[in-house]
Amino acid sequence: MKELVEVIAKALVENPDQVVVTEEVTEKSINVVLKVAPADMGKVIGKQGRIAKAIRSVVKAASSKEDRKVNVDIVQ
């Protein structure tokens, strides 16, 4: 999941070198934290959160094979 979020985020932002993705795996879930530059927050979130919602939907679809819930958090 980490690689998928990283590829999507780097394609959206102007500063792809400042994209940092971390992943925490527990028994029941996977937490993915996406950090981008402050100038790129709007591009990753989108109007009314549409891009962030789309990223979460793609990750959820990709994780359907696993029996774990995936959470994607976007932080500065």
mmCIF file of the N, C-alpha and C atoms, coordinates in Angstrom:
data_MODEL
# 
_entry.id   MODEL 
# 
loop_
_atom_site.group_PDB 
_atom_site.id 
_atom_site.type_symbol 
_atom_site.label_atom_id 
_atom_site.label_alt_id 
_atom_site.label_comp_id 
_atom_site.label_asym_id 
_atom_site.label_entity_id 
_atom_site.label_seq_id 
_atom_site.pdbx_PDB_ins_code 
_atom_site.Cartn_x 
_atom_site.Cartn_y 
_atom_site.Cartn_z 
_atom_site.occupancy 
_atom_site.B_iso_or_equiv 
_atom_site.pdbx_formal_charge 
_atom_site.auth_seq_id 
_atom_site.auth_comp_id 
_atom_site.auth_asym_id 
_atom_site.auth_atom_id 
_atom_site.pdbx_PDB_model_num 
ATOM 1   N N  . MET A 1 1  ? 0.809   -1.188 0.000  1.00 0.00 ? 1  MET A N  1 
ATOM 2   C CA . MET A 1 1  ? 0.000   0.000  0.000  1.00 0.00 ? 1  MET A CA 1 
ATOM 3   C C  . MET A 1 1  ? 0.864   1.268  0.000  1.00 0.00 ? 1  MET A C  1 
ATOM 4   N N  . LYS A 1 2  ? 1.984   1.187  0.677  1.00 0.00 ? 2  LYS A N  1 
ATOM 5   C CA . LYS A 1 2  ? 2.880   2.339  0.774  1.00 0.00 ? 2  LYS A CA 1 
ATOM 6   C C  . LYS A 1 2  ? 3.339   2.796  -0.602 1.00 0.00 ? 2  LYS A C  1 
ATOM 7   N N  . GLU A 1 3  ? 3.729   1.869  -1.438 1.00 0.00 ? 3  GLU A N  1 
ATOM 8   C CA . GLU A 1 3  ? 4.232   2.200  -2.762 1.00 0.00 ? 3  GLU A CA 1 
ATOM 9   C C  . GLU A 1 3  ? 3.139   2.821  -3.631 1.00 0.00 ? 3  GLU A C  1 
ATOM 10  N N  . LEU A 1 4  ? 1.930   2.312  -3.519 1.00 0.00 ? 4  LEU A N  1 
ATOM 11  C CA . LEU A 1 4  ? 0.810   2.827  -4.305 1.00 0.00 ? 4  LEU A CA 1 
ATOM 12  C C  . LEU A 1 4  ? 0.516   4.275  -3.950 1.00 0.00 ? 4  LEU A C  1 
ATOM 13  N N  . VAL A 1 5  ? 0.442   4.587  -2.671 1.00 0.00 ? 5  VAL A N  1 
ATOM 14  C CA . VAL A 1 5  ? 0.177   5.952  -2.221 1.00 0.00 ? 5  VAL A CA 1 
ATOM 15  C C  . VAL A 1 5  ? 1.312   6.878  -2.652 1.00 0.00 ? 5  VAL A C  1 
ATOM 16  N N  . GLU A 1 6  ? 2.533   6.387  -2.571 1.00 0.00 ? 6  GLU A N  1 
ATOM 17  C CA . GLU A 1 6  ? 3.686   7.203  -2.948 1.00 0.00 ? 6  GLU A CA 1 
ATOM 18  C C  . GLU A 1 6  ? 3.674   7.553  -4.435 1.00 0.00 ? 6  GLU A C  1 
ATOM 19  N N  . VAL A 1 7  ? 3.355   6.603  -5.283 1.00 0.00 ? 7  VAL A N  1 
ATOM 20  C CA . VAL A 1 7  ? 3.312   6.853  -6.726 1.00 0.00 ? 7  VAL A CA 1 
ATOM 21  C C  . VAL A 1 7  ? 2.214   7.851  -7.068 1.00 0.00 ? 7  VAL A C  1 
ATOM 22  N N  . ILE A 1 8  ? 1.050   7.698  -6.466 1.00 0.00 ? 8  ILE A N  1 
ATOM 23  C CA . ILE A 1 8  ? -0.058  8.615  -6.733 1.00 0.00 ? 8  ILE A CA 1 
ATOM 24  C C  . ILE A 1 8  ? 0.295   10.021 -6.263 1.00 0.00 ? 8  ILE A C  1 
ATOM 25  N N  . ALA A 1 9  ? 0.836   10.148 -5.061 1.00 0.00 ? 9  ALA A N  1 
ATOM 26  C CA . ALA A 1 9  ? 1.149   11.464 -4.502 1.00 0.00 ? 9  ALA A CA 1 
ATOM 27  C C  . ALA A 1 9  ? 2.235   12.169 -5.303 1.00 0.00 ? 9  ALA A C  1 
ATOM 28  N N  . LYS A 1 10 ? 3.265   11.454 -5.697 1.00 0.00 ? 10 LYS A N  1 
ATOM 29  C CA . LYS A 1 10 ? 4.356   12.069 -6.456 1.00 0.00 ? 10 LYS A CA 1 
ATOM 30  C C  . LYS A 1 10 ? 3.882   12.569 -7.819 1.00 0.00 ? 10 LYS A C  1 
ATOM 31  N N  . ALA A 1 11 ? 2.866   11.927 -8.377 1.00 0.00 ? 11 ALA A N  1 
ATOM 32  C CA . ALA A 1 11 ? 2.335   12.372 -9.664 1.00 0.00 ? 11 ALA A CA 1 
ATOM 33  C C  . ALA A 1 11 ? 1.519   13.656 -9.523 1.00 0.00 ? 11 ALA A C  1 
ATOM 34  N N  . LEU A 1 12 ? 1.008   13.928 -8.330 1.00 0.00 ? 12 LEU A N  1 
ATOM 35  C CA . LEU A 1 12 ? 0.148   15.086 -8.123 1.00 0.00 ? 12 LEU A CA 1 
ATOM 36  C C  . LEU A 1 12 ? 0.880   16.360 -7.728 1.00 0.00 ? 12 LEU A C  1 
ATOM 37  N N  . VAL A 1 13 ? 1.986   16.241 -7.011 1.00 0.00 ? 13 VAL A N  1 
ATOM 38  C CA . VAL A 1 13 ? 2.617   17.405 -6.384 1.00 0.00 ? 13 VAL A CA 1 
ATOM 39  C C  . VAL A 1 13 ? 3.702   18.026 -7.260 1.00 0.00 ? 13 VAL A C  1 
ATOM 40  N N  . GLU A 1 14 ? 4.085   19.269 -6.890 1.00 0.00 ? 14 GLU A N  1 
ATOM 41  C CA . GLU A 1 14 ? 5.178   19.952 -7.587 1.00 0.00 ? 14 GLU A CA 1 
ATOM 42  C C  . GLU A 1 14 ? 6.532   19.599 -6.993 1.00 0.00 ? 14 GLU A C  1 
ATOM 43  N N  . ASN A 1 15 ? 6.556   19.182 -5.730 1.00 0.00 ? 15 ASN A N  1 
ATOM 44  C CA . ASN A 1 15 ? 7.803   18.814 -5.052 1.00 0.00 ? 15 ASN A CA 1 
ATOM 45  C C  . ASN A 1 15 ? 7.787   17.327 -4.694 1.00 0.00 ? 15 ASN A C  1 
ATOM 46  N N  . PRO A 1 16 ? 8.001   16.452 -5.655 1.00 0.00 ? 16 PRO A N  1 
ATOM 47  C CA . PRO A 1 16 ? 7.910   15.017 -5.363 1.00 0.00 ? 16 PRO A CA 1 
ATOM 48  C C  . PRO A 1 16 ? 9.002   14.513 -4.415 1.00 0.00 ? 16 PRO A C  1 
ATOM 49  N N  . ASP A 1 17 ? 10.100  15.265 -4.292 1.00 0.00 ? 17 ASP A N  1 
ATOM 50  C CA . ASP A 1 17 ? 11.161  14.829 -3.387 1.00 0.00 ? 17 ASP A CA 1 
ATOM 51  C C  . ASP A 1 17 ? 10.774  15.032 -1.926 1.00 0.00 ? 17 ASP A C  1 
ATOM 52  N N  . GLN A 1 18 ? 9.737   15.808 -1.647 1.00 0.00 ? 18 GLN A N  1 
ATOM 53  C CA . GLN A 1 18 ? 9.301   16.043 -0.272 1.00 0.00 ? 18 GLN A CA 1 
ATOM 54  C C  . GLN A 1 18 ? 8.141   15.142 0.138  1.00 0.00 ? 18 GLN A C  1 
ATOM 55  N N  . VAL A 1 19 ? 7.772   14.199 -0.708 1.00 0.00 ? 19 VAL A N  1 
ATOM 56  C CA . VAL A 1 19 ? 6.711   13.248 -0.380 1.00 0.00 ? 19 VAL A CA 1 
ATOM 57  C C  . VAL A 1 19 ? 7.299   12.131 0.469  1.00 0.00 ? 19 VAL A C  1 
ATOM 58  N N  . VAL A 1 20 ? 6.717   11.932 1.651  1.00 0.00 ? 20 VAL A N  1 
ATOM 59  C CA . VAL A 1 20 ? 7.165   10.874 2.555  1.00 0.00 ? 20 VAL A CA 1 
ATOM 60  C C  . VAL A 1 20 ? 5.950   10.035 2.939  1.00 0.00 ? 20 VAL A C  1 
ATOM 61  N N  . VAL A 1 21 ? 6.056   8.735  2.744  1.00 0.00 ? 21 VAL A N  1 
ATOM 62  C CA . VAL A 1 21 ? 4.961   7.828  3.080  1.00 0.00 ? 21 VAL A CA 1 
ATOM 63  C C  . VAL A 1 21 ? 5.473   6.816  4.093  1.00 0.00 ? 21 VAL A C  1 
ATOM 64  N N  . THR A 1 22 ? 4.754   6.699  5.209  1.00 0.00 ? 22 THR A N  1 
ATOM 65  C CA . THR A 1 22 ? 5.095   5.701  6.218  1.00 0.00 ? 22 THR A CA 1 
ATOM 66  C C  . THR A 1 22 ? 3.913   4.769  6.384  1.00 0.00 ? 22 THR A C  1 
ATOM 67  N N  . GLU A 1 23 ? 4.215   3.553  6.796  1.00 0.00 ? 23 GLU A N  1 
ATOM 68  C CA . GLU A 1 23 ? 3.178   2.531  6.920  1.00 0.00 ? 23 GLU A CA 1 
ATOM 69  C C  . GLU A 1 23 ? 3.332   1.809  8.250  1.00 0.00 ? 23 GLU A C  1 
ATOM 70  N N  . GLU A 1 24 ? 2.227   1.689  8.982  1.00 0.00 ? 24 GLU A N  1 
ATOM 71  C CA . GLU A 1 24 ? 2.205   0.952  10.237 1.00 0.00 ? 24 GLU A CA 1 
ATOM 72  C C  . GLU A 1 24 ? 1.236   -0.219 10.076 1.00 0.00 ? 24 GLU A C  1 
ATOM 73  N N  . VAL A 1 25 ? 1.719   -1.419 10.275 1.00 0.00 ? 25 VAL A N  1 
ATOM 74  C CA . VAL A 1 25 ? 0.890   -2.607 10.105 1.00 0.00 ? 25 VAL A CA 1 
ATOM 75  C C  . VAL A 1 25 ? 0.547   -3.182 11.473 1.00 0.00 ? 25 VAL A C  1 
ATOM 76  N N  . THR A 1 26 ? -0.744  -3.371 11.717 1.00 0.00 ? 26 THR A N  1 
ATOM 77  C CA . THR A 1 26 ? -1.210  -4.039 12.930 1.00 0.00 ? 26 THR A CA 1 
ATOM 78  C C  . THR A 1 26 ? -1.963  -5.292 12.522 1.00 0.00 ? 26 THR A C  1 
ATOM 79  N N  . GLU A 1 27 ? -2.507  -5.990 13.512 1.00 0.00 ? 27 GLU A N  1 
ATOM 80  C CA . GLU A 1 27 ? -3.213  -7.238 13.200 1.00 0.00 ? 27 GLU A CA 1 
ATOM 81  C C  . GLU A 1 27 ? -4.443  -7.021 12.343 1.00 0.00 ? 27 GLU A C  1 
ATOM 82  N N  . LYS A 1 28 ? -5.184  -5.935 12.621 1.00 0.00 ? 28 LYS A N  1 
ATOM 83  C CA . LYS A 1 28 ? -6.455  -5.721 11.937 1.00 0.00 ? 28 LYS A CA 1 
ATOM 84  C C  . LYS A 1 28 ? -6.428  -4.613 10.900 1.00 0.00 ? 28 LYS A C  1 
ATOM 85  N N  . SER A 1 29 ? -5.383  -3.785 10.892 1.00 0.00 ? 29 SER A N  1 
ATOM 86  C CA . SER A 1 29 ? -5.396  -2.651 9.971  1.00 0.00 ? 29 SER A CA 1 
ATOM 87  C C  . SER A 1 29 ? -3.992  -2.267 9.510  1.00 0.00 ? 29 SER A C  1 
ATOM 88  N N  . ILE A 1 30 ? -3.984  -1.449 8.482  1.00 0.00 ? 30 ILE A N  1 
ATOM 89  C CA . ILE A 1 30 ? -2.760  -0.858 7.963  1.00 0.00 ? 30 ILE A CA 1 
ATOM 90  C C  . ILE A 1 30 ? -2.982  0.654  7.949  1.00 0.00 ? 30 ILE A C  1 
ATOM 91  N N  . ASN A 1 31 ? -2.113  1.395  8.614  1.00 0.00 ? 31 ASN A N  1 
ATOM 92  C CA . ASN A 1 31 ? -2.201  2.852  8.646  1.00 0.00 ? 31 ASN A CA 1 
ATOM 93  C C  . ASN A 1 31 ? -1.109  3.426  7.755  1.00 0.00 ? 31 ASN A C  1 
ATOM 94  N N  . VAL A 1 32 ? -1.509  4.162  6.747  1.00 0.00 ? 32 VAL A N  1 
ATOM 95  C CA . VAL A 1 32 ? -0.584  4.793  5.820  1.00 0.00 ? 32 VAL A CA 1 
ATOM 96  C C  . VAL A 1 32 ? -0.640  6.302  6.068  1.00 0.00 ? 32 VAL A C  1 
ATOM 97  N N  . VAL A 1 33 ? 0.506   6.906  6.344  1.00 0.00 ? 33 VAL A N  1 
ATOM 98  C CA . VAL A 1 33 ? 0.586   8.347  6.597  1.00 0.00 ? 33 VAL A CA 1 
ATOM 99  C C  . VAL A 1 33 ? 1.346   8.991  5.450  1.00 0.00 ? 33 VAL A C  1 
ATOM 100 N N  . LEU A 1 34 ? 0.703   9.953  4.805  1.00 0.00 ? 34 LEU A N  1 
ATOM 101 C CA . LEU A 1 34 ? 1.282   10.667 3.677  1.00 0.00 ? 34 LEU A CA 1 
ATOM 102 C C  . LEU A 1 34 ? 1.646   12.073 4.122  1.00 0.00 ? 34 LEU A C  1 
ATOM 103 N N  . LYS A 1 35 ? 2.930   12.428 3.979  1.00 0.00 ? 35 LYS A N  1 
ATOM 104 C CA . LYS A 1 35 ? 3.398   13.774 4.313  1.00 0.00 ? 35 LYS A CA 1 
ATOM 105 C C  . LYS A 1 35 ? 3.868   14.446 3.033  1.00 0.00 ? 35 LYS A C  1 
ATOM 106 N N  . VAL A 1 36 ? 3.365   15.672 2.801  1.00 0.00 ? 36 VAL A N  1 
ATOM 107 C CA . VAL A 1 36 ? 3.762   16.448 1.631  1.00 0.00 ? 36 VAL A CA 1 
ATOM 108 C C  . VAL A 1 36 ? 4.152   17.849 2.073  1.00 0.00 ? 36 VAL A C  1 
ATOM 109 N N  . ALA A 1 37 ? 4.751   18.600 1.168  1.00 0.00 ? 37 ALA A N  1 
ATOM 110 C CA . ALA A 1 37 ? 5.125   19.985 1.459  1.00 0.00 ? 37 ALA A CA 1 
ATOM 111 C C  . ALA A 1 37 ? 3.859   20.811 1.667  1.00 0.00 ? 37 ALA A C  1 
ATOM 112 N N  . PRO A 1 38 ? 3.931   21.841 2.518  1.00 0.00 ? 38 PRO A N  1 
ATOM 113 C CA . PRO A 1 38 ? 2.751   22.674 2.771  1.00 0.00 ? 38 PRO A CA 1 
ATOM 114 C C  . PRO A 1 38 ? 2.158   23.285 1.497  1.00 0.00 ? 38 PRO A C  1 
ATOM 115 N N  . ALA A 1 39 ? 2.996   23.607 0.530  1.00 0.00 ? 39 ALA A N  1 
ATOM 116 C CA . ALA A 1 39 ? 2.503   24.182 -0.721 1.00 0.00 ? 39 ALA A CA 1 
ATOM 117 C C  . ALA A 1 39 ? 1.721   23.178 -1.559 1.00 0.00 ? 39 ALA A C  1 
ATOM 118 N N  . ASP A 1 40 ? 1.930   21.896 -1.326 1.00 0.00 ? 40 ASP A N  1 
ATOM 119 C CA . ASP A 1 40 ? 1.274   20.849 -2.104 1.00 0.00 ? 40 ASP A CA 1 
ATOM 120 C C  . ASP A 1 40 ? 0.045   20.247 -1.424 1.00 0.00 ? 40 ASP A C  1 
ATOM 121 N N  . MET A 1 41 ? -0.292  20.717 -0.236 1.00 0.00 ? 41 MET A N  1 
ATOM 122 C CA . MET A 1 41 ? -1.436  20.140 0.485  1.00 0.00 ? 41 MET A CA 1 
ATOM 123 C C  . MET A 1 41 ? -2.729  20.278 -0.313 1.00 0.00 ? 41 MET A C  1 
ATOM 124 N N  . GLY A 1 42 ? -2.934  21.418 -0.923 1.00 0.00 ? 42 GLY A N  1 
ATOM 125 C CA . GLY A 1 42 ? -4.161  21.641 -1.689 1.00 0.00 ? 42 GLY A CA 1 
ATOM 126 C C  . GLY A 1 42 ? -4.285  20.719 -2.885 1.00 0.00 ? 42 GLY A C  1 
ATOM 127 N N  . LYS A 1 43 ? -3.162  20.391 -3.494 1.00 0.00 ? 43 LYS A N  1 
ATOM 128 C CA . LYS A 1 43 ? -3.183  19.506 -4.656 1.00 0.00 ? 43 LYS A CA 1 
ATOM 129 C C  . LYS A 1 43 ? -3.495  18.069 -4.265 1.00 0.00 ? 43 LYS A C  1 
ATOM 130 N N  . VAL A 1 44 ? -3.059  17.671 -3.088 1.00 0.00 ? 44 VAL A N  1 
ATOM 131 C CA . VAL A 1 44 ? -3.285  16.296 -2.641 1.00 0.00 ? 44 VAL A CA 1 
ATOM 132 C C  . VAL A 1 44 ? -4.709  16.139 -2.089 1.00 0.00 ? 44 VAL A C  1 
ATOM 133 N N  . ILE A 1 45 ? -5.226  17.185 -1.458 1.00 0.00 ? 45 ILE A N  1 
ATOM 134 C CA . ILE A 1 45 ? -6.575  17.105 -0.891 1.00 0.00 ? 45 ILE A CA 1 
ATOM 135 C C  . ILE A 1 45 ? -7.631  17.390 -1.952 1.00 0.00 ? 45 ILE A C  1 
ATOM 136 N N  . GLY A 1 46 ? -7.414  18.409 -2.765 1.00 0.00 ? 46 GLY A N  1 
ATOM 137 C CA . GLY A 1 46 ? -8.364  18.735 -3.817 1.00 0.00 ? 46 GLY A CA 1 
ATOM 138 C C  . GLY A 1 46 ? -9.548  19.528 -3.294 1.00 0.00 ? 46 GLY A C  1 
ATOM 139 N N  . LYS A 1 47 ? -10.382 19.991 -4.211 1.00 0.00 ? 47 LYS A N  1 
ATOM 140 C CA . LYS A 1 47 ? -11.569 20.753 -3.824 1.00 0.00 ? 47 LYS A CA 1 
ATOM 141 C C  . LYS A 1 47 ? -12.544 19.842 -3.105 1.00 0.00 ? 47 LYS A C  1 
ATOM 142 N N  . GLN A 1 48 ? -12.957 20.271 -1.937 1.00 0.00 ? 48 GLN A N  1 
ATOM 143 C CA . GLN A 1 48 ? -13.889 19.528 -1.080 1.00 0.00 ? 48 GLN A CA 1 
ATOM 144 C C  . GLN A 1 48 ? -13.383 18.121 -0.776 1.00 0.00 ? 48 GLN A C  1 
ATOM 145 N N  . GLY A 1 49 ? -12.073 17.918 -0.828 1.00 0.00 ? 49 GLY A N  1 
ATOM 146 C CA . GLY A 1 49 ? -11.487 16.634 -0.470 1.00 0.00 ? 49 GLY A CA 1 
ATOM 147 C C  . GLY A 1 49 ? -11.670 15.530 -1.493 1.00 0.00 ? 49 GLY A C  1 
ATOM 148 N N  . ARG A 1 50 ? -11.962 15.895 -2.716 1.00 0.00 ? 50 ARG A N  1 
ATOM 149 C CA . ARG A 1 50 ? -12.243 14.875 -3.741 1.00 0.00 ? 50 ARG A CA 1 
ATOM 150 C C  . ARG A 1 50 ? -11.024 14.028 -4.087 1.00 0.00 ? 50 ARG A C  1 
ATOM 151 N N  . ILE A 1 51 ? -9.863  14.642 -4.193 1.00 0.00 ? 51 ILE A N  1 
ATOM 152 C CA . ILE A 1 51 ? -8.668  13.869 -4.550 1.00 0.00 ? 51 ILE A CA 1 
ATOM 153 C C  . ILE A 1 51 ? -8.265  12.956 -3.399 1.00 0.00 ? 51 ILE A C  1 
ATOM 154 N N  . ALA A 1 52 ? -8.346  13.465 -2.167 1.00 0.00 ? 52 ALA A N  1 
ATOM 155 C CA . ALA A 1 52 ? -8.034  12.633 -0.998 1.00 0.00 ? 52 ALA A CA 1 
ATOM 156 C C  . ALA A 1 52 ? -8.985  11.442 -0.929 1.00 0.00 ? 52 ALA A C  1 
ATOM 157 N N  . LYS A 1 53 ? -10.250 11.685 -1.210 1.00 0.00 ? 53 LYS A N  1 
ATOM 158 C CA . LYS A 1 53 ? -11.241 10.599 -1.198 1.00 0.00 ? 53 LYS A CA 1 
ATOM 159 C C  . LYS A 1 53 ? -10.937 9.580  -2.295 1.00 0.00 ? 53 LYS A C  1 
ATOM 160 N N  . ALA A 1 54 ? -10.498 10.061 -3.460 1.00 0.00 ? 54 ALA A N  1 
ATOM 161 C CA . ALA A 1 54 ? -10.157 9.162  -4.566 1.00 0.00 ? 54 ALA A CA 1 
ATOM 162 C C  . ALA A 1 54 ? -8.934  8.313  -4.223 1.00 0.00 ? 54 ALA A C  1 
ATOM 163 N N  . ILE A 1 55 ? -7.939  8.924  -3.583 1.00 0.00 ? 55 ILE A N  1 
ATOM 164 C CA . ILE A 1 55 ? -6.750  8.160  -3.162 1.00 0.00 ? 55 ILE A CA 1 
ATOM 165 C C  . ILE A 1 55 ? -7.169  7.058  -2.187 1.00 0.00 ? 55 ILE A C  1 
ATOM 166 N N  . ARG A 1 56 ? -8.017  7.400  -1.226 1.00 0.00 ? 56 ARG A N  1 
ATOM 167 C CA . ARG A 1 56 ? -8.477  6.408  -0.252 1.00 0.00 ? 56 ARG A CA 1 
ATOM 168 C C  . ARG A 1 56 ? -9.275  5.291  -0.926 1.00 0.00 ? 56 ARG A C  1 
ATOM 169 N N  . SER A 1 57 ? -10.076 5.638  -1.937 1.00 0.00 ? 57 SER A N  1 
ATOM 170 C CA . SER A 1 57 ? -10.858 4.631  -2.654 1.00 0.00 ? 57 SER A CA 1 
ATOM 171 C C  . SER A 1 57 ? -9.965  3.665  -3.427 1.00 0.00 ? 57 SER A C  1 
ATOM 172 N N  . VAL A 1 58 ? -8.929  4.199  -4.073 1.00 0.00 ? 58 VAL A N  1 
ATOM 173 C CA . VAL A 1 58 ? -8.015  3.346  -4.833 1.00 0.00 ? 58 VAL A CA 1 
ATOM 174 C C  . VAL A 1 58 ? -7.265  2.398  -3.892 1.00 0.00 ? 58 VAL A C  1 
ATOM 175 N N  . VAL A 1 59 ? -6.818  2.925  -2.758 1.00 0.00 ? 59 VAL A N  1 
ATOM 176 C CA . VAL A 1 59 ? -6.095  2.095  -1.795 1.00 0.00 ? 59 VAL A CA 1 
ATOM 177 C C  . VAL A 1 59 ? -7.016  1.031  -1.213 1.00 0.00 ? 59 VAL A C  1 
ATOM 178 N N  . LYS A 1 60 ? -8.251  1.403  -0.944 1.00 0.00 ? 60 LYS A N  1 
ATOM 179 C CA . LYS A 1 60 ? -9.219  0.434  -0.409 1.00 0.00 ? 60 LYS A CA 1 
ATOM 180 C C  . LYS A 1 60 ? -9.479  -0.680 -1.421 1.00 0.00 ? 60 LYS A C  1 
ATOM 181 N N  . ALA A 1 61 ? -9.602  -0.322 -2.690 1.00 0.00 ? 61 ALA A N  1 
ATOM 182 C CA . ALA A 1 61 ? -9.813  -1.330 -3.727 1.00 0.00 ? 61 ALA A CA 1 
ATOM 183 C C  . ALA A 1 61 ? -8.598  -2.240 -3.870 1.00 0.00 ? 61 ALA A C  1 
ATOM 184 N N  . ALA A 1 62 ? -7.410  -1.668 -3.765 1.00 0.00 ? 62 ALA A N  1 
ATOM 185 C CA . ALA A 1 62 ? -6.194  -2.472 -3.883 1.00 0.00 ? 62 ALA A CA 1 
ATOM 186 C C  . ALA A 1 62 ? -6.009  -3.393 -2.690 1.00 0.00 ? 62 ALA A C  1 
ATOM 187 N N  . SER A 1 63 ? -6.546  -3.010 -1.545 1.00 0.00 ? 63 SER A N  1 
ATOM 188 C CA . SER A 1 63 ? -6.372  -3.824 -0.341 1.00 0.00 ? 63 SER A CA 1 
ATOM 189 C C  . SER A 1 63 ? -7.504  -4.822 -0.137 1.00 0.00 ? 63 SER A C  1 
ATOM 190 N N  . SER A 1 64 ? -8.396  -4.942 -1.094 1.00 0.00 ? 64 SER A N  1 
ATOM 191 C CA . SER A 1 64 ? -9.542  -5.838 -0.923 1.00 0.00 ? 64 SER A CA 1 
ATOM 192 C C  . SER A 1 64 ? -9.130  -7.308 -0.823 1.00 0.00 ? 64 SER A C  1 
ATOM 193 N N  . LYS A 1 65 ? -7.937  -7.650 -1.308 1.00 0.00 ? 65 LYS A N  1 
ATOM 194 C CA . LYS A 1 65 ? -7.461  -9.025 -1.219 1.00 0.00 ? 65 LYS A CA 1 
ATOM 195 C C  . LYS A 1 65 ? -7.048  -9.395 0.201  1.00 0.00 ? 65 LYS A C  1 
ATOM 196 N N  . GLU A 1 66 ? -6.632  -8.384 0.966  1.00 0.00 ? 66 GLU A N  1 
ATOM 197 C CA . GLU A 1 66 ? -6.207  -8.627 2.337  1.00 0.00 ? 66 GLU A CA 1 
ATOM 198 C C  . GLU A 1 66 ? -7.407  -8.490 3.276  1.00 0.00 ? 66 GLU A C  1 
ATOM 199 N N  . ASP A 1 67 ? -7.321  -9.102 4.437  1.00 0.00 ? 67 ASP A N  1 
ATOM 200 C CA . ASP A 1 67 ? -8.397  -8.995 5.412  1.00 0.00 ? 67 ASP A CA 1 
ATOM 201 C C  . ASP A 1 67 ? -8.124  -7.904 6.428  1.00 0.00 ? 67 ASP A C  1 
ATOM 202 N N  . ARG A 1 68 ? -7.521  -6.817 5.981  1.00 0.00 ? 68 ARG A N  1 
ATOM 203 C CA . ARG A 1 68 ? -7.183  -5.713 6.873  1.00 0.00 ? 68 ARG A CA 1 
ATOM 204 C C  . ARG A 1 68 ? -7.801  -4.427 6.355  1.00 0.00 ? 68 ARG A C  1 
ATOM 205 N N  . LYS A 1 69 ? -8.173  -3.574 7.282  1.00 0.00 ? 69 LYS A N  1 
ATOM 206 C CA . LYS A 1 69 ? -8.691  -2.258 6.930  1.00 0.00 ? 69 LYS A CA 1 
ATOM 207 C C  . LYS A 1 69 ? -7.511  -1.325 6.703  1.00 0.00 ? 69 LYS A C  1 
ATOM 208 N N  . VAL A 1 70 ? -7.597  -0.473 5.692  1.00 0.00 ? 70 VAL A N  1 
ATOM 209 C CA . VAL A 1 70 ? -6.507  0.441  5.378  1.00 0.00 ? 70 VAL A CA 1 
ATOM 210 C C  . VAL A 1 70 ? -6.982  1.871  5.621  1.00 0.00 ? 70 VAL A C  1 
ATOM 211 N N  . ASN A 1 71 ? -6.217  2.621  6.407  1.00 0.00 ? 71 ASN A N  1 
ATOM 212 C CA . ASN A 1 71 ? -6.489  4.029  6.672  1.00 0.00 ? 71 ASN A CA 1 
ATOM 213 C C  . ASN A 1 71 ? -5.386  4.853  6.029  1.00 0.00 ? 71 ASN A C  1 
ATOM 214 N N  . VAL A 1 72 ? -5.768  5.919  5.328  1.00 0.00 ? 72 VAL A N  1 
ATOM 215 C CA . VAL A 1 72 ? -4.802  6.829  4.723  1.00 0.00 ? 72 VAL A CA 1 
ATOM 216 C C  . VAL A 1 72 ? -4.985  8.196  5.371  1.00 0.00 ? 72 VAL A C  1 
ATOM 217 N N  . ASP A 1 73 ? -3.930  8.691  6.023  1.00 0.00 ? 73 ASP A N  1 
ATOM 218 C CA . ASP A 1 73 ? -3.944  10.004 6.650  1.00 0.00 ? 73 ASP A CA 1 
ATOM 219 C C  . ASP A 1 73 ? -2.982  10.913 5.897  1.00 0.00 ? 73 ASP A C  1 
ATOM 220 N N  . ILE A 1 74 ? -3.426  12.158 5.667  1.00 0.00 ? 74 ILE A N  1 
ATOM 221 C CA . ILE A 1 74 ? -2.604  13.142 4.959  1.00 0.00 ? 74 ILE A CA 1 
ATOM 222 C C  . ILE A 1 74 ? -2.238  14.234 5.967  1.00 0.00 ? 74 ILE A C  1 
ATOM 223 N N  . VAL A 1 75 ? -0.930  14.436 6.177  1.00 0.00 ? 75 VAL A N  1 
ATOM 224 C CA . VAL A 1 75 ? -0.458  15.425 7.146  1.00 0.00 ? 75 VAL A CA 1 
ATOM 225 C C  . VAL A 1 75 ? 0.591   16.315 6.496  1.00 0.00 ? 75 VAL A C  1 
ATOM 226 N N  . GLN A 1 76 ? 0.858   17.456 7.176  1.00 0.00 ? 76 GLN A N  1 
ATOM 227 C CA . GLN A 1 76 ? 1.894   18.363 6.672  1.00 0.00 ? 76 GLN A CA 1 
ATOM 228 C C  . GLN A 1 76 ? 3.227   17.965 7.203  1.00 0.00 ? 76 GLN A C  1 
# 
